[in-house]
Amino acid sequence: MVRALNSPLATPKGASLSHLPIAGLFALAIAGRALLLTAMPLQALHVVGDPALVSAIYFAGSIASLCTSLTLPLLLARLPRPRVFLLGGLLAIVGPLLAAIGSVPGLLFGLAAQMASVAIIEITLNLFVLDRVPRRRLSNFESLRLFMSAASWIAGPFLGVWMQEHLGHGAPFLAAAGGALLLVVAFLALKPQAVRQASMASPLVAVGRYWRQPRLRLAWFLAFGRSCWWVMFFVYGPIFLVDQLGYTRETAGAIASAVMGITLLVPLWGWIGRRITFRRLLIAGYTLSAISTLPLAIVGHPAWLAAGLLILASVLTSLIDGAGNVPFLRAVRPLQKAEMTAVFMTYRDGSQLAAPGLFGLLLTWFPLASVFIATSIGMLGLSFLARYLPRRF
């Protein structure tokens, strides 16, 4: 029985059926975001006309998300979690509607609202996970969550661009707003308990507590690096395909959706990680990601070869997702889970802030190839950092 539950195909079933609604909320939350993964950067490129300015817009939006993550513990101490979640849902509705206007102010405020909503929704949902999923089942739940989200990740990038081309530029943004509304309805249908954190530290105190714990620091940096690679892919991948290789917007969306199809392999990567240890899986994943990303800076023709290398790099980078957020979930102390979760989730905000900021500076003086070179160097460094994980992890 144990061997059956740990097989690669049976991994998603390893989580209890009672956890399916929680995993379903993650899938719904991702649906709206996936529609905008390719549509948003292409919309920004259409409005401002310069990849460096696209980086500036994402940089500004990420500041709002980072501020939201750091101040969220104080908000959770004053409001029950369901109300905080509903605030995130409201921002997830308003953000795409503002971005649909098609102006620079609309993009700035819309992207900021959408990124802030992601921070709120992910943190509150991760707190639900820590409350309701036993620690021994966390790795199985991570596989279940990613498996259930696969359809959104696969269909969203292409569908968003297809809607832009055939239904109008605002169509995917309206659909994303509608998906956020559905998420709110589904959340309320589960009748969540009005849990409130009675004692929460200030953001600076929480960050200090987090930073003094080596395993939590390591988990943050590893997640930060993984997220930076995907920020690079979803912001600059479509630009690379359309602006450098000459593909159509729909083709770029189709390639992005094909890449997201690799989420179906995440349970397999997780199964392999449990067999060889997640430490070895992460070392291999970061190393292979670095090796496969570097050729993108060199190969530009033929276009099909460059696109194929981009897909290959994505598949190899997905090895890292086999571990999910398990390094953090296993390291966090139960009494600190709310504060530490809020700090840990800033890895996403940090990547959305640091990656466009660094790449924007590089693109000021260098061509797009510099983005791939910098990303490769960063992933190679993280492969050495992953060696500090416990050997039995």
RODO-2510 file (C-alpha; in nm, 4 decimals, decimal comma):
residues 393
     n   res          X          Y          Z
     1     m     0,0000     0,0000     0,0000
     2     v     0,2774     0,2438     0,0903
     3     r     0,4583     0,1661    -0,2321
     4     a     0,1399     0,2250    -0,4332
     5     l     0,0772     0,5628    -0,2744
     6     n     0,4330     0,6679    -0,3511
     7     s     0,4211     0,5760    -0,7185
     8     p     0,4476     0,8733    -0,9569
     9     l     0,0970     0,8377    -1,0932
    10     a    -0,0618     0,7867    -0,7535
    11     t     0,1128     1,0781    -0,5831
    12     p    -0,1795     1,3247    -0,6116
    13     k    -0,4002     1,0688    -0,4373
    14     g    -0,1625     1,0659    -0,1460
    15     a    -0,3402     1,3687    -0,0017
    16     s    -0,6712     1,3148     0,1729
    17     l    -0,9907     1,3699    -0,0238
    18     s    -1,0864     1,6251     0,2409
    19     h    -0,8018     1,8396     0,1085
    20     l    -0,9373     1,8521    -0,2462
    21     p    -1,1451     2,1702    -0,1876
    22     i    -0,8362     2,3541    -0,0614
    23     a    -0,6355     2,2404    -0,3639
    24     g    -0,9304     2,3466    -0,5803
    25     l    -0,9079     2,7007    -0,4439
    26     f    -0,5439     2,7151    -0,5509
    27     a    -0,6454     2,5967    -0,8993
    28     l    -0,9152     2,8650    -0,9279
    29     a    -0,6759     3,1334    -0,8046
    30     i    -0,4270     3,0324    -1,0716
    31     a    -0,6844     3,0298    -1,3535
    32     g    -0,7146     3,4084    -1,3708
    33     r    -0,3403     3,4614    -1,3352
    34     a    -0,2654     3,2095    -1,6109
    35     l    -0,4852     3,3971    -1,8586
    36     l    -0,2660     3,7039    -1,8112
    37     l     0,0758     3,5337    -1,8032
    38     t     0,1387     3,6000    -2,1714
    39     a    -0,1336     3,8561    -2,2393
    40     m    -0,0118     4,1067    -1,9773
    41     p     0,3524     4,1480    -2,0931
    42     l     0,2446     4,1568    -2,4585
    43     q    -0,0174     4,4175    -2,3709
    44     a     0,2483     4,6188    -2,1882
    45     l     0,4861     4,5907    -2,4859
    46     h     0,2059     4,7089    -2,7161
    47     v     0,1319     5,0109    -2,4960
    48     v     0,4891     5,1268    -2,4178
    49     g     0,6748     4,9716    -2,7125
    50     d     1,0041     4,8999    -2,5318
    51     p     1,1103     4,5890    -2,3317
    52     a     1,3037     4,8095    -2,0876
    53     l     0,9861     5,0081    -2,0104
    54     v     0,7957     4,6820    -1,9655
    55     s     1,0534     4,5960    -1,6975
    56     a     0,9890     4,9327    -1,5301
    57     i     0,6135     4,8672    -1,5184
    58     y     0,6639     4,5230    -1,3629
    59     f     0,9158     4,6693    -1,1192
    60     a     0,6641     4,9293    -1,0010
    61     g     0,3881     4,6729    -0,9705
    62     s     0,6110     4,4447    -0,7654
    63     i     0,6743     4,7177    -0,5090
    64     a     0,3030     4,7192    -0,4262
    65     s     0,3049     4,3419    -0,3920
    66     l     0,6101     4,3446    -0,1640
    67     c     0,4591     4,6103     0,0616
    68     t     0,1394     4,4067     0,0803
    69     s     0,3230     4,0899     0,1850
    70     l     0,5219     4,2654     0,4568
    71     t     0,2219     4,4431     0,6086
    72     l    -0,0136     4,1469     0,5809
    73     p     0,0736     4,0048     0,9277
    74     l    -0,0551     4,3256     1,0861
    75     l    -0,3723     4,3014     0,8796
    76     l    -0,4218     3,9368     0,9797
    77     a    -0,3919     4,0394     1,3448
    78     r    -0,6802     4,2843     1,3078
    79     l    -0,9133     4,1052     1,0685
    80     p    -1,0282     3,7427     1,0401
    81     r    -0,8603     3,5530     0,7586
    82     p    -1,1773     3,5244     0,5455
    83     r    -1,2047     3,9036     0,5310
    84     v    -0,8401     3,9349     0,4360
    85     f    -0,8944     3,6754     0,1630
    86     l    -1,1960     3,8693     0,0349
    87     l    -0,9800     4,1813     0,0130
    88     g    -0,7418     3,9859    -0,2072
    89     g    -1,0347     3,8682    -0,4174
    90     l    -1,1542     4,2262    -0,4647
    91     l    -0,8100     4,3368    -0,5829
    92     a    -0,7989     4,0358    -0,8177
    93     i    -1,1209     4,1632    -0,9768
    94     v    -1,0240     4,5308    -0,9962
    95     g    -0,6652     4,4790    -1,1191
    96     p    -0,7433     4,3161    -1,4563
    97     l    -1,0239     4,5638    -1,5185
    98     l    -0,7796     4,8541    -1,4809
    99     a    -0,5188     4,6837    -1,7008
   100     a    -0,7826     4,6304    -1,9701
   101     i    -0,8051     5,0087    -2,0236
   102     g    -0,4861     4,9919    -2,2294
   103     s    -0,3110     5,3002    -2,0920
   104     v     0,0122     5,3344    -1,8961
   105     p    -0,1664     5,4432    -1,5729
   106     g    -0,4132     5,1571    -1,6163
   107     l    -0,1298     4,9087    -1,6561
   108     l     0,0587     5,0463    -1,3564
   109     f    -0,2328     5,0447    -1,1139
   110     g    -0,3872     4,7308    -1,2602
   111     l    -0,0661     4,5296    -1,2382
   112     a    -0,0034     4,6604    -0,8856
   113     a    -0,3532     4,5557    -0,7735
   114     q    -0,3238     4,2173    -0,9407
   115     m     0,0172     4,1452    -0,7852
   116     a    -0,1041     4,2583    -0,4422
   117     s    -0,4026     4,0250    -0,4754
   118     v    -0,1719     3,7328    -0,5507
   119     a     0,0242     3,8060    -0,2329
   120     i    -0,2890     3,8163    -0,0156
   121     i    -0,4554     3,5106    -0,1676
   122     e    -0,1450     3,2913    -0,1632
   123     i    -0,0518     3,3773     0,1949
   124     t    -0,4005     3,3169     0,3318
   125     l    -0,4377     2,9929     0,1372
   126     n    -0,0989     2,8706     0,2608
   127     l    -0,2120     2,9416     0,6159
   128     f    -0,5184     2,7244     0,5514
   129     v    -0,2840     2,4500     0,4340
   130     l    -0,0697     2,4733     0,7465
   131     d    -0,3846     2,4651     0,9623
   132     r    -0,5549     2,1706     0,7964
   133     v    -0,2917     1,9499     0,6343
   134     p    -0,0723     1,7374     0,8647
   135     r     0,3013     1,7984     0,8267
   136     r     0,3605     1,4379     0,7149
   137     r     0,1196     1,4924     0,4236
   138     l     0,2584     1,8256     0,3036
   139     s     0,4679     1,6843     0,0192
   140     n     0,1707     1,4856    -0,1113
   141     f    -0,0544     1,7895    -0,0830
   142     e     0,1950     1,9985    -0,2812
   143     s     0,1790     1,7432    -0,5631
   144     l    -0,2014     1,7418    -0,5475
   145     r    -0,2152     2,1209    -0,5559
   146     l     0,0154     2,1462    -0,8558
   147     f    -0,1592     1,8597    -1,0347
   148     m    -0,5034     2,0199    -0,9972
   149     s    -0,3667     2,3527    -1,1198
   150     a    -0,2223     2,1977    -1,4354
   151     a    -0,5263     2,2683    -1,6554
   152     s    -0,5151     2,6392    -1,5722
   153     w    -0,1426     2,6652    -1,6358
   154     i    -0,1682     2,4755    -1,9647
   155     a    -0,4690     2,6516    -2,1171
   156     g    -0,4259     3,0003    -1,9735
   157     p    -0,1234     3,1451    -2,1595
   158     f    -0,2515     3,0517    -2,5065
   159     l    -0,6157     3,1208    -2,4303
   160     g    -0,5353     3,4701    -2,3029
   161     v    -0,3529     3,5676    -2,6221
   162     w    -0,6167     3,3980    -2,8410
   163     m    -0,8855     3,6036    -2,6684
   164     q    -0,6833     3,9200    -2,7300
   165     e    -0,6518     3,8441    -3,1003
   166     h    -1,0087     3,7303    -3,1672
   167     l    -1,2288     3,8847    -2,8966
   168     g    -1,0538     4,2153    -2,8283
   169     h    -0,7584     4,3219    -2,6180
   170     g    -0,9700     4,3471    -2,3031
   171     a    -1,1225     3,9972    -2,3259
   172     p    -0,8636     3,8049    -2,1178
   173     f    -0,8668     4,0766    -1,8531
   174     l    -1,2442     4,0588    -1,8226
   175     a    -1,2243     3,6796    -1,8045
   176     a    -0,9580     3,7007    -1,5320
   177     a    -1,1814     3,9344    -1,3314
   178     g    -1,4685     3,6879    -1,3734
   179     g    -1,2462     3,4029    -1,2543
   180     a    -1,1567     3,6030    -0,9425
   181     l    -1,5259     3,6510    -0,8709
   182     l    -1,5797     3,2750    -0,9037
   183     l    -1,2912     3,2182    -0,6628
   184     v    -1,4578     3,4397    -0,4026
   185     v    -1,7877     3,2508    -0,4394
   186     a    -1,6114     2,9128    -0,4067
   187     f    -1,4231     3,0353    -0,1007
   188     l    -1,7410     3,1490     0,0719
   189     a    -1,9103     2,8187    -0,0168
   190     l    -1,6512     2,6364     0,1959
   191     k    -1,7639     2,8401     0,4996
   192     p    -1,4132     2,9142     0,6294
   193     q    -1,3632     2,9721     0,9992
   194     a    -1,2995     3,3285     1,1096
   195     v    -0,9500     3,2650     1,2436
   196     r    -0,7555     3,5671     1,3642
   197     q    -0,3945     3,5791     1,4733
   198     a    -0,4048     3,7291     1,8226
   199     s    -0,0362     3,8165     1,8417
   200     m     0,1514     3,9180     1,5317
   201     a     0,4861     4,0911     1,5141
   202     s     0,5557     4,4023     1,3123
   203     p     0,6948     4,3412     0,9632
   204     l     1,0526     4,4289     1,0642
   205     v     1,0391     4,2035     1,3722
   206     a     0,8934     3,9161     1,1669
   207     v     1,1650     3,9554     0,9040
   208     g     1,4294     3,9548     1,1782
   209     r     1,2907     3,6357     1,3307
   210     y     1,2808     3,4731     0,9909
   211     w     1,6336     3,5782     0,8968
   212     r     1,7823     3,4365     1,2160
   213     q     1,6768     3,0834     1,1160
   214     p     1,9229     2,9367     0,8617
   215     r     1,6852     2,6759     0,7170
   216     l     1,4189     2,9392     0,6561
   217     r     1,6736     3,1679     0,4891
   218     l     1,7801     2,8827     0,2640
   219     a     1,4200     2,7998     0,1737
   220     w     1,3572     3,1646     0,0803
   221     f     1,6603     3,1953    -0,1471
   222     l     1,5864     2,8672    -0,3240
   223     a     1,2237     2,9678    -0,3862
   224     f     1,3340     3,3172    -0,4890
   225     g     1,5701     3,1805    -0,7534
   226     r     1,3091     2,9403    -0,8893
   227     s     1,0578     3,2224    -0,9143
   228     c     1,3110     3,4526    -1,0840
   229     w     1,3543     3,2008    -1,3651
   230     w     0,9787     3,1822    -1,4260
   231     v     0,9470     3,5616    -1,4106
   232     m     1,2144     3,5752    -1,6777
   233     f     1,0304     3,3198    -1,8885
   234     f     0,6834     3,4721    -1,8695
   235     v     0,7896     3,8347    -1,9109
   236     y     1,0782     3,8029    -2,1560
   237     g     0,9930     3,4693    -2,3176
   238     p     0,6991     3,6124    -2,5169
   239     i     0,9071     3,9194    -2,6057
   240     f     1,1911     3,6915    -2,7201
   241     l     0,9543     3,4844    -2,9331
   242     v     0,7680     3,7778    -3,0900
   243     d     1,0262     4,0565    -3,1053
   244     q     1,3446     3,8530    -3,1652
   245     l     1,2307     3,5361    -3,3428
   246     g     0,9379     3,6813    -3,5369
   247     y     0,6655     3,4480    -3,4111
   248     t     0,3048     3,5662    -3,3892
   249     r     0,1466     3,6503    -3,0555
   250     e    -0,0731     3,3406    -3,0773
   251     t     0,2280     3,1182    -3,1395
   252     a     0,4031     3,2717    -2,8409
   253     g     0,0953     3,2002    -2,6300
   254     a     0,0787     2,8428    -2,7607
   255     i     0,4451     2,7848    -2,6711
   256     a     0,3881     2,9248    -2,3220
   257     s     0,0888     2,6933    -2,2777
   258     a     0,2932     2,3976    -2,4017
   259     v     0,5584     2,4806    -2,1450
   260     m     0,2975     2,4924    -1,8702
   261     g     0,1946     2,1433    -1,9730
   262     i     0,5051     2,0246    -1,7929
   263     t     0,3217     2,0870    -1,4643
   264     l     0,1733     1,7440    -1,5289
   265     l     0,5232     1,6080    -1,4699
   266     v     0,5573     1,7718    -1,1281
   267     p     0,4140     1,4675    -0,9414
   268     l     0,6767     1,2558    -1,1193
   269     w     0,9548     1,4969    -1,0151
   270     g     0,8191     1,4872    -0,6601
   271     w     0,8204     1,1071    -0,6634
   272     i     1,1794     1,1084    -0,7860
   273     g     1,2692     1,3607    -0,5158
   274     r     1,1303     1,1320    -0,2465
   275     r     1,3415     0,8493    -0,3868
   276     i     1,6743     1,0305    -0,4297
   277     t     1,6072     1,3075    -0,1700
   278     f     1,4824     1,6548    -0,2571
   279     r     1,8322     1,7877    -0,1933
   280     r     1,9702     1,5977    -0,4916
   281     l     1,6672     1,6840    -0,7028
   282     l     1,7130     2,0563    -0,6374
   283     i     2,0874     2,0469    -0,7028
   284     a     2,0234     1,8724    -1,0345
   285     g     1,7344     2,1033    -1,1237
   286     y     1,9231     2,4281    -1,0679
   287     t     2,2330     2,2971    -1,2473
   288     l     2,0416     2,1759    -1,5534
   289     s     1,8439     2,5011    -1,5614
   290     a     2,1671     2,7017    -1,5726
   291     i     2,3167     2,4855    -1,8465
   292     s     2,0046     2,4932    -2,0656
   293     t     1,9330     2,8665    -2,0262
   294     l     2,2735     2,9901    -2,1419
   295     p     2,2370     2,8795    -2,5106
   296     l     1,9345     3,1091    -2,5461
   297     a     2,1796     3,4000    -2,5436
   298     i     2,3681     3,2537    -2,8378
   299     v     2,1187     3,0750    -3,0629
   300     g     1,8783     3,2987    -3,2522
   301     h     1,8471     3,1196    -3,5838
   302     p     1,6825     2,9119    -3,7005
   303     a     1,3853     3,0325    -3,5002
   304     w     1,2515     2,6832    -3,4380
   305     l     1,5785     2,5818    -3,2730
   306     a     1,5768     2,8828    -3,0402
   307     a     1,2127     2,8155    -2,9471
   308     g     1,2949     2,4493    -2,8870
   309     l     1,5822     2,5438    -2,6572
   310     l     1,3473     2,7717    -2,4611
   311     i     1,1046     2,4828    -2,4141
   312     l     1,3880     2,2466    -2,3140
   313     a     1,5132     2,4938    -2,0543
   314     s     1,1597     2,5173    -1,9138
   315     v     1,1275     2,1395    -1,8847
   316     l     1,4599     2,1090    -1,7028
   317     t     1,3778     2,4013    -1,4729
   318     s     1,0491     2,2318    -1,3807
   319     l     1,2538     1,9727    -1,1907
   320     i     1,2854     2,2351    -0,9178
   321     d     0,9061     2,2527    -0,8844
   322     g     0,9046     1,8878    -0,7788
   323     a     0,9987     2,0037    -0,4300
   324     g     0,7421     2,2850    -0,4278
   325     n     0,7583     2,4835    -0,1027
   326     v     0,8464     2,1764     0,1036
   327     p     1,1846     2,3204     0,2214
   328     f     0,9906     2,5954     0,3971
   329     l     0,6930     2,3878     0,5101
   330     r     0,9189     2,1374     0,6844
   331     a     1,1349     2,4028     0,8473
   332     v     0,8772     2,6468     0,9856
   333     r     0,7853     2,6230     1,3527
   334     p     0,4123     2,5692     1,4202
   335     l     0,3790     2,8680     1,6542
   336     q     0,5393     3,0994     1,3965
   337     k     0,3611     2,9740     1,0853
   338     a     0,1513     3,2865     1,0209
   339     e     0,4372     3,5343     1,0581
   340     m     0,6917     3,3183     0,8809
   341     t     0,4554     3,2329     0,5940
   342     a     0,3997     3,6030     0,5252
   343     v     0,7750     3,6606     0,5161
   344     f     0,8483     3,3494     0,3103
   345     m     0,5940     3,4420     0,0437
   346     t     0,7878     3,7609    -0,0225
   347     y     1,0152     3,5406    -0,2366
   348     r     0,7604     3,5864    -0,5138
   349     d     0,7469     3,9620    -0,4648
   350     g     1,1241     3,9763    -0,4407
   351     s     1,1636     3,7882    -0,7682
   352     q     0,9076     4,0063    -0,9429
   353     l     1,0943     4,3101    -0,8121
   354     a     1,4558     4,1998    -0,8552
   355     a     1,4280     4,0237    -1,1899
   356     p     1,2639     4,3077    -1,3878
   357     g     1,4822     4,5613    -1,2053
   358     l     1,8067     4,3840    -1,2921
   359     f     1,6969     4,2927    -1,6424
   360     g     1,5738     4,6459    -1,7045
   361     l     1,9200     4,7795    -1,6196
   362     l     2,0871     4,5222    -1,8419
   363     l     1,8556     4,6014    -2,1320
   364     t     1,9489     4,9674    -2,1048
   365     w     2,2987     4,8871    -2,2314
   366     f     2,2871     4,5321    -2,3636
   367     p     2,0617     4,3232    -2,5922
   368     l     1,8018     4,0718    -2,4748
   369     a     2,0670     3,7972    -2,4657
   370     s     2,2019     3,9529    -2,1445
   371     v     1,8841     3,8450    -1,9650
   372     f     1,9536     3,4788    -2,0368
   373     i     2,3206     3,5066    -1,9386
   374     a     2,2357     3,6675    -1,6028
   375     t     1,9645     3,4088    -1,5354
   376     s     2,2026     3,1213    -1,6113
   377     i     2,4649     3,2571    -1,3721
   378     g     2,2062     3,2983    -1,0985
   379     m     2,0737     2,9423    -1,1332
   380     l     2,4270     2,8027    -1,1219
   381     g     2,4857     2,9858    -0,7949
   382     l     2,1661     2,8410    -0,6497
   383     s     2,2762     2,4889    -0,7408
   384     f     2,5668     2,5350    -0,4989
   385     l     2,3371     2,6902    -0,2370
   386     a     2,1063     2,3854    -0,2514
   387     r     2,3952     2,1753    -0,1204
   388     y     2,3318     2,3263     0,2240
   389     l     1,9990     2,1434     0,2543
   390     p     2,0065     1,8564     0,5067
   391     r     2,1441     1,5444     0,3394
   392     r     1,8366     1,3398     0,4315
   393     f     1,5957     1,6099     0,3123
***
